[in-house]
Amino acid sequence: VFDLGSILDAIADWLKELLISGIMGNLTGVFDSVNSRVGEIATDVGMTPASFSPGIFSMIRSVSETVIIPIAGLILTFIACYELIQLIIEHNNLANYETWIIFKWIFKTFVAVTLISNCFNIVMAVFDVCQSVISQSGGIIGASTSGSDEASAAMEATLSTYGVGTLLGIYLMSFVIQLTLWILSIVIFVIVYGRMIEIYLMTSLAPIPLSTFGSREQSQTGQNYLRSLFALGFQGFLIIICVGIYAVLIQSISFTSDIVGSLWGVVGYTVLLVFTLFKTGGLARSVLNAH
């Protein structure tokens, strides 16, 4: 005699196991991908341009020294000549000319030439300072959005208490969450690596703004360039802070009660992380008055 109730229960249990394994398969891999990407941020943003990709940095330096430095030399020559004329005629059109201004001009020109000759050492010094700050602050987050094993176990235990209908709805929802977190993981990658590309672009033009330090009127260009370099460097520090906040928020989510709300909470916090990462560049520039 077949017990129809037992057969239906067995089928329901089989469907539950199938749906639970499908949900966990959809979500666990994606969470691990996001967590690993977030965990790698501390390492990526703490690298100097030379250490991040020696090949790219070598190419940028070679192109800059070959193409940009001669242009910077022409700009410096024009600025030096203009400054000499201004120094000579500013004292009542040579009526009370003083010879010491020549030594003043020589000193200013010497400083400008030295800056151009050592522009890459200056740029590396800026990012060495920023790297030191980032590496020291990296300890506050411990690269930890970990705790995913405990969260997965709690999620699976909660799912086992649901019926087949509820699990089917969560299974369909997991596809949407999987796609969303996958897109957010790519966006995080683009933001972090986009910052490094911006650093390389800024580095390639270093000789031109540094050549303006010999002029009182044009030196604002060089000063703003250095502020922009520091802003890019300290943007990494702000990214570390954003990741630290994200780690704390993720670890505060409990998967033992409302699992659907918890899943969307993870998505919401990840969207918030992406939004704040986008804001770090503008915030760093506004703090350092770079534009």
VOBA-1610 file (N, C-alpha, C; in pm, whole numbers, padded with zeros to 5 digits, always signed):
BEGIN
Val+00086-00118+00000Val+00000+00000+00000Val+00090+00124+00000Phe+00063+00209-00096Phe+00142+00332-00103Phe+00083+00438-00012Asp+00171+00499+00064Asp+00129+00609+00151Asp+00154+00739+00075Leu+00044+00794+00020Leu+00056+00915-00062Leu+00115+01031+00016Gly+00078+01041+00145Gly+00130+01149+00228Gly+00280+01141+00244Ser+00330+01019+00263Ser+00476+01002+00278Ser+00549+01036+00150Ile+00488+00996+00035Ile+00550+01026-00094Ile+00557+01177-00117Leu+00446+01247-00087Leu+00444+01392-00103Leu+00543+01460-00010Asp+00553+01409+00112Asp+00651+01466+00207Asp+00793+01446+00156Ala+00819+01328+00100Ala+00953+01301+00048Ala+00986+01394-00069Ile+00885+01413-00157Ile+00905+01503-00271Ile+00929+01646-00223Ala+00849+01687-00123Ala+00864+01822-00068Ala+01002+01841-00006Asp+01048+01738+00069Asp+01183+01746+00129Asp+01290+01753+00021Trp+01269+01673-00086Trp+01367+01675-00196Trp+01370+01812-00264Leu+01252+01871-00287Leu+01245+02003-00347Leu+01309+02108-00257Lys+01283+02095-00125Lys+01342+02190-00030Lys+01494+02184-00036Glu+01549+02062-00035Glu+01695+02048-00041Glu+01750+02104-00172Leu+01676+02078-00281Leu+01720+02127-00412Leu+01718+02279-00417Leu+01609+02338-00366Leu+01598+02484-00367Leu+01699+02548-00274Ile+01719+02489-00155Ile+01816+02545-00060Ile+01956+02541-00119Ser+01992+02428-00180Ser+02126+02419-00240Ser+02140+02518-00356Gly+02030+02535-00434Gly+02034+02632-00543Gly+02050+02774-00493Ile+01975+02810-00387Ile+01985+02946-00329Ile+02125+02969-00275Met+02177+02873-00199Met+02310+02889-00141Met+02416+02897-00251Gly+02396+02820-00358Gly+02491+02826-00469Gly+02490+02960-00540Asn+02368+03016-00553Asn+02356+03147-00619Asn+02422+03258-00537Leu+02401+03253-00405Leu+02440+03366-00319Leu+02581+03355-00264Thr+02621+03234-00222Thr+02749+03219-00153Thr+02866+03263-00241Gly+02865+03216-00367Gly+02974+03253-00457Gly+02980+03402-00483Val+02863+03465-00494Val+02860+03609-00519Val+02907+03686-00398Phe+02861+03646-00277Phe+02907+03712-00155Phe+03058+03699-00141Asp+03109+03578-00171Asp+03254+03558-00162Asp+03328+03648-00261Ser+03269+03666-00381Ser+03332+03752-00482Ser+03336+03896-00435Val+03224+03946-00382Val+03220+04083-00331Val+03315+04100-00213Asn+03311+04003-00120Asn+03397+04012-00001Asn+03545+04009-00038Ser+03580+03922-00135Ser+03721+03916-00176Ser+03763+04045-00244Arg+03673+04103-00325Arg+03705+04230-00391Arg+03721+04341-00289Val+03632+04345-00191Val+03641+04447-00086Val+03768+04426-00003Gly+03799+04298+00026Gly+03919+04270+00104Gly+04048+04307+00032Glu+04046+04302-00102Glu+04165+04337-00179Glu+04184+04487-00194Ile+04080+04565-00162Ile+04090+04710-00179Ile+04203+04766-00095Ala+04214+04720+00030Ala+04318+04773+00120Ala+04457+04755+00061Thr+04477+04641-00007Thr+04607+04617-00069Thr+04627+04702-00194Asp+04522+04709-00276Asp+04533+04780-00403Asp+04555+04930-00385Val+04476+04993-00296Val+04487+05138-00282Val+04613+05179-00207Gly+04676+05085-00138Gly+04797+05118-00063Gly+04923+05111-00146Met+04910+05076-00273Met+05028+05064-00359Met+05064+05197-00424Thr+05192+05221-00439Thr+05238+05338-00514Thr+05228+05307-00663Pro+05231+05409-00749Pro+05226+05382-00894Pro+05335+05286-00941Ala+05454+05295-00881Ala+05564+05209-00924Ala+05541+05064-00884Ser+05481+05042-00766Ser+05461+04905-00718Ser+05333+04842-00772Phe+05233+04924-00807Phe+05106+04870-00857Phe+05127+04797-00989Ser+05197+04862-01081Ser+05229+04799-01210Ser+05360+04856-01260Pro+05472+04791-01227Pro+05604+04844-01269Pro+05613+04865-01420Gly+05547+04777-01498Gly+05554+04791-01643Gly+05488+04918-01692Ile+05367+04948-01640Ile+05297+05070-01680Ile+05374+05192-01634Phe+05423+05189-01509Phe+05496+05304-01458Phe+05622+05331-01539Ser+05692+05224-01578Ser+05813+05241-01659Ser+05779+05304-01793Met+05667+05260-01854Met+05626+05318-01981Met+05589+05465-01965Ile+05512+05497-01859Ile+05471+05636-01834Ile+05593+05724-01812Arg+05687+05676-01734Arg+05807+05754-01706Arg+05889+05777-01833Ser+05901+05673-01915Ser+05979+05685-02039Ser+05915+05785-02134Val+05782+05776-02150Val+05712+05869-02239Val+05722+06012-02187Ser+05706+06027-02055Ser+05710+06160-01996Ser+05848+06223-02012Glu+05953+06146-01988Glu+06088+06200-02000Glu+06125+06230-02145Thr+06066+06155-02237Thr+06099+06174-02378Thr+06019+06287-02442Val+05890+06297-02405Val+05799+06390-02473Val+05766+06513-02389Ile+05734+06491-02261Ile+05679+06599-02177Ile+05789+06689-02122Ile+05902+06632-02080Ile+06008+06714-02022Ile+06061+06820-02120Pro+06081+06788-02250Pro+06121+06896-02343Pro+06019+07009-02350Ile+05889+06975-02346Ile+05786+07080-02345Ile+05796+07162-02218Ala+05817+07093-02105Ala+05832+07163-01977Ala+05954+07254-01980Gly+06060+07209-02049Gly+06179+07292-02061Gly+06152+07420-02139Leu+06071+07410-02246Leu+06034+07529-02322Leu+05950+07625-02237Ile+05856+07569-02160Ile+05773+07652-02073Ile+05860+07721-01968Leu+05953+07645-01911Leu+06042+07702-01809Leu+06128+07813-01868Thr+06175+07794-01990Thr+06257+07898-02056Thr+06177+08027-02074Phe+06054+08013-02120Phe+05969+08131-02138Phe+05943+08199-02004Ile+05910+08119-01902Ile+05881+08176-01770Ile+06003+08245-01712Ala+06122+08182-01729Ala+06246+08240-01676Ala+06276+08375-01742Cys+06259+08380-01874Cys+06283+08507-01945Cys+06183+08613-01903Tyr+06058+08575-01892Tyr+05954+08669-01851Tyr+05979+08720-01710Glu+06019+08630-01619Glu+06046+08669-01481Glu+06166+08765-01474Leu+06268+08739-01555Leu+06386+08827-01556Leu+06348+08968-01601Ile+06267+08975-01704Ile+06222+09106-01752Ile+06141+09178-01645Gln+06050+09104-01580Gln+05966+09163-01477Gln+06048+09212-01358Leu+06148+09134-01317Leu+06232+09173-01204Leu+06312+09300-01235Ile+06355+09313-01360Ile+06439+09428-01396Ile+06357+09557-01407Ile+06239+09548-01468Ile+06164+09671-01496Ile+06069+09711-01384Glu+06049+09622-01285Glu+05951+09655-01182Glu+05999+09766-01089His+06130+09792-01081His+06183+09898-00995His+06192+10029-01075Asn+06080+10089-01100Asn+06076+10221-01163Asn+06149+10223-01297Asn+06125+10118-01376Asn+06183+10110-01511Asn+06334+10135-01512Leu+06405+10061-01430Leu+06552+10062-01422Leu+06609+10186-01353Ala+06524+10273-01299Ala+06576+10395-01234Ala+06654+10360-01109Asn+06610+10260-01036Asn+06684+10218-00916Asn+06712+10069-00923Tyr+06777+10030-01026Tyr+06810+09890-01050Tyr+06911+09839-00946Glu+06885+09719-00894Glu+06974+09657-00795Glu+07020+09522-00848Thr+07149+09496-00834Thr+07207+09374-00893Thr+07165+09247-00820Trp+07120+09258-00694Trp+07086+09137-00619Trp+06968+09062-00680Ile+06887+09133-00759Ile+06770+09066-00817Ile+06814+08961-00919Ile+06935+08977-00977Ile+06986+08875-01069Ile+07009+08744-00994Phe+07066+08755-00873Phe+07089+08634-00793Phe+06955+08572-00751Lys+06857+08657-00725Lys+06723+08608-00692Lys+06665+08530-00810Trp+06684+08583-00931Trp+06632+08516-01051Trp+06706+08384-01074Ile+06838+08385-01055Ile+06916+08262-01073Ile+06870+08153-00976Phe+06844+08193-00852Phe+06800+08096-00751Phe+06663+08038-00789Lys+06569+08123-00829Lys+06436+08076-00865Lys+06444+07982-00986Thr+06526+08018-01083Thr+06539+07933-01202Thr+06604+07800-01167Phe+06704+07805-01078Phe+06770+07682-01035Phe+06670+07588-00966Val+06585+07644-00880Val+06485+07563-00811Val+06389+07501-00912Ala+06344+07578-01011Ala+06251+07527-01111Ala+06314+07415-01192Val+06440+07432-01233Val+06509+07327-01309Val+06525+07201-01224Thr+06558+07219-01097Thr+06573+07105-01006Thr+06442+07028-00992Leu+06330+07102-00983Leu+06199+07037-00971Leu+06168+06954-01095Ile+06195+07008-01212Ile+06168+06933-01335Ile+06258+06810-01344Ser+06385+06827-01308Ser+06480+06716-01317Ser+06445+06602-01222Asn+06378+06636-01112Asn+06345+06535-01010Asn+06194+06517-00994Cys+06118+06543-01101Cys+05972+06542-01088Cys+05920+06405-01045Phe+05980+06299-01097Phe+05930+06166-01061Phe+05967+06130-00918Asn+06081+06179-00869Asn+06114+06158-00728Asn+06016+06232-00638Ile+05973+06351-00681Ile+05875+06428-00603Ile+05741+06356-00601Val+05698+06308-00719Val+05570+06236-00727Val+05574+06111-00640Met+05684+06036-00646Met+05694+05915-00566Met+05696+05947-00416Ala+05757+06061-00381Ala+05758+06101-00239Ala+05618+06128-00189Val+05535+06193-00274Val+05396+06219-00236Val+05322+06089-00209Phe+05337+05992-00300Phe+05263+05867-00283Phe+05324+05776-00177Asp+05454+05792-00149Asp+05514+05719-00037Asp+05453+05765+00095Val+05433+05896+00108Val+05368+05950+00229Val+05226+05896+00241Cys+05152+05901+00131Cys+05013+05853+00133Cys+05007+05703+00160Gln+05101+05627+00102Gln+05103+05483+00125Gln+05128+05451+00272Ser+05215+05530+00336Ser+05241+05509+00478Ser+05114+05530+00560Val+05039+05636+00528Val+04914+05663+00599Val+04814+05551+00577Ile+04801+05505+00452Ile+04704+05400+00419Ile+04740+05269+00486Ser+04868+05233+00485Ser+04909+05105+00546Ser+04887+05106+00696Gln+04908+05221+00760Gln+04884+05229+00904Gln+04735+05224+00937Ser+04653+05286+00851Ser+04509+05286+00876Ser+04445+05154+00835Gly+04515+05074+00750Gly+04458+04947+00704Gly+04429+04852+00818Gly+04501+04866+00930Gly+04477+04776+01042Gly+04341+04794+01107Ile+04276+04907+01083Ile+04148+04930+01151Ile+04036+04846+01092Ile+04055+04796+00967Ile+03949+04713+00911Ile+03987+04567+00907Gly+04116+04536+00910Gly+04159+04398+00907Gly+04113+04324+00782Ala+04087+04399+00674Ala+04035+04342+00550Ala+03920+04249+00579Ser+03835+04283+00676Ser+03740+04185+00724Ser+03598+04221+00690Thr+03555+04167+00579Thr+03413+04147+00559Thr+03390+03998+00578Ser+03486+03933+00647Ser+03474+03792+00672Ser+03360+03767+00768Gly+03345+03643+00807Gly+03227+03608+00880Gly+03125+03551+00786Ser+03164+03532+00658Ser+03071+03479+00560Ser+03035+03334+00588Asp+03126+03256+00649Asp+03095+03116+00683Asp+02982+03109+00785Glu+02992+03193+00889Glu+02887+03194+00990Glu+02755+03242+00932Ala+02763+03346+00846Ala+02642+03398+00784Ala+02578+03293+00694Ser+02659+03217+00621Ser+02607+03113+00533Ser+02539+03002+00612Ala+02602+02964+00724Ala+02541+02859+00807Ala+02408+02905+00864Ala+02404+03031+00911Ala+02279+03085+00965Ala+02173+03096+00857Met+02214+03134+00737Met+02121+03146+00626Met+02062+03010+00590Glu+02148+02909+00584Glu+02101+02775+00548Glu+02006+02719+00654Ala+02037+02743+00782Ala+01949+02697+00890Ala+01813+02764+00883Thr+01812+02893+00848Thr+01685+02965+00838Thr+01606+02916+00718Leu+01674+02890+00606Leu+01605+02842+00487Leu+01537+02707+00510Ser+01598+02624+00592Ser+01541+02490+00617Ser+01408+02496+00689Thr+01378+02610+00749Thr+01251+02624+00821Thr+01138+02672+00730Tyr+01170+02710+00607Tyr+01069+02763+00515Tyr+01005+02652+00435Gly+00886+02682+00383Gly+00816+02589+00295Gly+00866+02600+00152Val+00817+02507+00067Val+00861+02502-00072Val+00825+02630-00146Gly+00704+02682-00123Gly+00662+02804-00193Gly+00750+02922-00160Thr+00780+02939-00032Thr+00866+03050+00010Thr+01007+03034-00047Leu+01056+02910-00045Leu+01191+02885-00098Leu+01198+02912-00248Leu+01089+02880-00319Leu+01087+02906-00463Leu+01094+03056-00490Gly+01022+03135-00411Gly+01028+03281-00426Gly+01167+03334-00397Ile+01230+03283-00289Ile+01366+03326-00254Ile+01465+03284-00362Tyr+01441+03165-00421Tyr+01531+03116-00526Tyr+01528+03210-00647Leu+01407+03252-00687Leu+01396+03346-00798Leu+01458+03481-00762Met+01437+03524-00636Met+01495+03650-00590Met+01647+03644-00589Ser+01701+03526-00562Ser+01847+03513-00554Ser+01913+03541-00687Phe+01841+03515-00800Phe+01897+03549-00931Phe+01915+03699-00944Val+01814+03774-00898Val+01822+03920-00905Val+01936+03971-00816Ile+01947+03917-00695Ile+02053+03959-00603Ile+02190+03920-00658Gln+02197+03802-00719Gln+02323+03757-00779Gln+02369+03854-00887Leu+02277+03893-00975Leu+02311+03987-01082Leu+02351+04123-01025Thr+02276+04169-00923Thr+02304+04300-00863Thr+02442+04303-00800Leu+02474+04203-00719Leu+02604+04200-00650Leu+02719+04180-00749Trp+02693+04106-00855Trp+02797+04087-00957Trp+02829+04220-01024Ile+02726+04298-01057Ile+02746+04430-01117Ile+02820+04522-01020Leu+02780+04520-00891Leu+02845+04605-00791Leu+02991+04567-00772Ser+03020+04437-00780Ser+03159+04393-00769Ser+03244+04449-00883Ile+03187+04453-01003Ile+03258+04509-01118Ile+03278+04660-01099Val+03175+04728-01046Val+03185+04872-01024Val+03295+04904-00923Ile+03304+04824-00815Ile+03410+04843-00716Ile+03547+04828-00781Phe+03561+04728-00868Phe+03687+04707-00940Phe+03720+04828-01027Val+03619+04880-01097Val+03641+04994-01187Val+03683+05117-01108Ile+03620+05141-00991Ile+03653+05260-00910Ile+03798+05253-00862Val+03836+05138-00806Val+03971+05125-00748Val+04078+05133-00857Tyr+04057+05061-00967Tyr+04158+05062-01072Tyr+04152+05191-01154Gly+04032+05251-01163Gly+04022+05380-01230Gly+04104+05486-01160Arg+04108+05480-01026Arg+04191+05574-00949Arg+04338+05558-00986Met+04383+05433-01001Met+04523+05412-01036Met+04553+05463-01177Ile+04459+05445-01270Ile+04479+05497-01405Ile+04489+05649-01401Glu+04404+05712-01318Glu+04409+05858-01304Glu+04543+05902-01247Ile+04597+05825-01153Ile+04728+05857-01096Ile+04836+05850-01205Tyr+04830+05746-01289Tyr+04930+05735-01397Tyr+04918+05851-01495Leu+04794+05892-01526Leu+04776+06005-01618Leu+04831+06134-01557Met+04804+06154-01428Met+04857+06273-01360Met+05010+06270-01356Thr+05065+06153-01331Thr+05211+06139-01321Thr+05278+06168-01455Ser+05214+06128-01564Ser+05276+06146-01696Ser+05296+06293-01730Leu+05213+06382-01675Leu+05224+06525-01705Leu+05297+06604-01597Ala+05360+06535-01502Ala+05422+06601-01387Ala+05520+06714-01424Pro+05606+06700-01526Pro+05703+06806-01552Pro+05641+06940-01587Ile+05527+06941-01656Ile+05468+07069-01701Ile+05423+07156-01584Pro+05338+07107-01493Pro+05298+07195-01381Pro+05414+07230-01290Leu+05510+07137-01272Leu+05623+07168-01185Leu+05715+07274-01247Ser+05708+07292-01379Ser+05792+07393-01443Ser+05742+07535-01416Thr+05623+07549-01359Thr+05566+07683-01335Thr+05609+07742-01201Phe+05682+07668-01119Phe+05718+07718-00986Phe+05816+07835-00992Gly+05875+07858-01108Gly+05966+07972-01120Gly+05895+08104-01139Ser+05764+08104-01149Ser+05688+08227-01173Ser+05591+08252-01060Arg+05587+08378-01013Arg+05491+08414-00908Arg+05349+08404-00959Glu+05328+08439-01086Glu+05193+08442-01140Glu+05143+08303-01178Gln+05233+08217-01228Gln+05192+08086-01278Gln+05214+07973-01179Ser+05276+08002-01065Ser+05307+07895-00970Ser+05182+07828-00913Gln+05065+07895-00923Gln+04941+07834-00875Gln+04913+07703-00948Thr+04956+07694-01074Thr+04937+07570-01150Thr+05010+07454-01084Gly+05138+07478-01050Gly+05216+07374-00984Gly+05163+07341-00845Gln+05123+07445-00770Gln+05068+07420-00636Gln+04940+07338-00643Asn+04853+07370-00738Asn+04729+07295-00752Asn+04757+07151-00795Tyr+04861+07133-00878Tyr+04898+06998-00921Tyr+04941+06913-00801Leu+05024+06971-00714Leu+05066+06896-00596Leu+04948+06866-00504Arg+04856+06962-00491Arg+04736+06936-00410Arg+04653+06823-00471Ser+04647+06820-00604Ser+04572+06713-00671Ser+04638+06577-00649Leu+04773+06575-00651Leu+04844+06449-00623Leu+04814+06400-00482Phe+04820+06491-00384Phe+04789+06452-00247Phe+04643+06407-00235Ala+04554+06472-00311Ala+04413+06433-00308Ala+04396+06291-00360Leu+04464+06256-00469Leu+04457+06120-00522Leu+04515+06020-00422Gly+04626+06060-00356Gly+04685+05971-00258Gly+04594+05948-00139Phe+04539+06057-00084Phe+04454+06043+00034Phe+04314+05994+00000Gln+04280+05991-00129Gln+04155+05924-00167Gln+04161+05776-00127Gly+04280+05718-00136Gly+04296+05579-00091Gly+04265+05564+00056Phe+04304+05662+00137Phe+04272+05659+00281Phe+04121+05663+00302Leu+04051+05749+00226Leu+03906+05757+00239Leu+03839+05628+00193Ile+03895+05563+00091Ile+03842+05435+00046Ile+03855+05330+00156Ile+03969+05332+00227Ile+03988+05239+00339Ile+03881+05261+00446Ile+03853+05388+00476Ile+03751+05419+00576Ile+03614+05368+00530Cys+03582+05386+00402Cys+03454+05338+00348Cys+03443+05186+00363Val+03552+05116+00332Val+03552+04970+00344Val+03536+04927+00490Gly+03601+05000+00581Gly+03587+04970+00723Gly+03443+04984+00769Ile+03375+05091+00726Ile+03235+05111+00762Ile+03150+04998+00703Tyr+03177+04961+00578Tyr+03103+04853+00512Tyr+03118+04721+00587Ala+03243+04692+00630Ala+03267+04567+00702Ala+03186+04560+00830Val+03181+04671+00904Val+03105+04674+01030Val+02956+04656+01003Leu+02905+04722+00898Leu+02762+04711+00865Leu+02724+04571+00823Ile+02809+04507+00740Ile+02780+04371+00693Ile+02778+04273+00809Gln+02873+04288+00902Gln+02880+04195+01015Gln+02764+04213+01111Ser+02695+04327+01102Ser+02581+04351+01192Ser+02453+04287+01141Ile+02455+04235+01018Ile+02334+04174+00961Ile+02316+04033+01014Ser+02195+04001+01056Ser+02163+03867+01106Ser+02077+03795+01003Phe+02116+03670+00973Phe+02040+03590+00877Phe+01951+03487+00947Thr+01924+03508+01075Thr+01849+03409+01151Thr+01701+03442+01162Ser+01658+03559+01117Ser+01516+03596+01128Ser+01456+03621+00990Asp+01465+03743+00942Asp+01409+03778+00811Asp+01518+03767+00706Ile+01525+03650+00642Ile+01636+03625+00551Ile+01624+03710+00424Val+01502+03732+00377Val+01483+03815+00257Val+01528+03959+00286Gly+01485+04013+00400Gly+01527+04147+00438Gly+01677+04156+00457Ser+01736+04048+00512Ser+01881+04048+00533Ser+01956+04050+00401Leu+01907+03972+00303Leu+01972+03969+00172Leu+01967+04106+00105Trp+01850+04169+00110Trp+01840+04302+00050Trp+01919+04404+00132Gly+01935+04377+00261Gly+02021+04463+00343Gly+02166+04459+00295Val+02214+04338+00260Val+02350+04324+00207Val+02363+04401+00075Val+02262+04386-00011Val+02264+04458-00139Val+02265+04609-00114Gly+02181+04654-00019Gly+02174+04797+00011Gly+02306+04851+00063Tyr+02370+04776+00153Tyr+02499+04821+00206Tyr+02606+04823+00096Thr+02599+04728+00003Thr+02697+04725-00106Thr+02675+04842-00202Val+02548+04874-00229Val+02518+04993-00310Val+02570+05118-00239Leu+02550+05123-00107Leu+02600+05237-00029Leu+02752+05247-00038Leu+02820+05131-00033Leu+02966+05131-00046Leu+03009+05189-00181Val+02943+05144-00288Val+02977+05194-00422Val+02954+05345-00430Phe+02842+05392-00375Phe+02811+05535-00378Phe+02918+05615-00305Thr+02958+05568-00187Thr+03059+05641-00110Thr+03196+05635-00177Leu+03227+05522-00244Leu+03354+05514-00316Leu+03359+05616-00429Phe+03245+05638-00496Phe+03240+05740-00599Phe+03264+05879-00541Lys+03222+05901-00417Lys+03232+06034-00356Lys+03372+06064-00301Thr+03456+05961-00282Thr+03585+05982-00216Thr+03676+06077-00293Gly+03674+06068-00428Gly+03761+06154-00507Gly+03726+06301-00490Gly+03598+06335-00503Gly+03555+06473-00487Gly+03578+06524-00347Leu+03556+06438-00247Leu+03576+06479-00108Leu+03722+06510-00079Ala+03813+06424-00128Ala+03955+06447-00107Ala+04000+06578-00174Arg+03949+06605-00294Arg+03985+06727-00364Arg+03932+06850-00291Ser+03809+06840-00238Ser+03754+06956-00170Ser+03826+06983-00039Val+03869+06880+00032Val+03942+06899+00158Val+04076+06967+00133Leu+04143+06927+00024Leu+04276+06982-00008Leu+04268+07101-00103Asn+04146+07146-00134Asn+04125+07263-00220Asn+04192+07245-00355Ala+04183+07122-00409Ala+04239+07095-00543Ala+04125+07097-00644His+04156+07144-00762His+04055+07149-00867His+04120+07128-01004
//
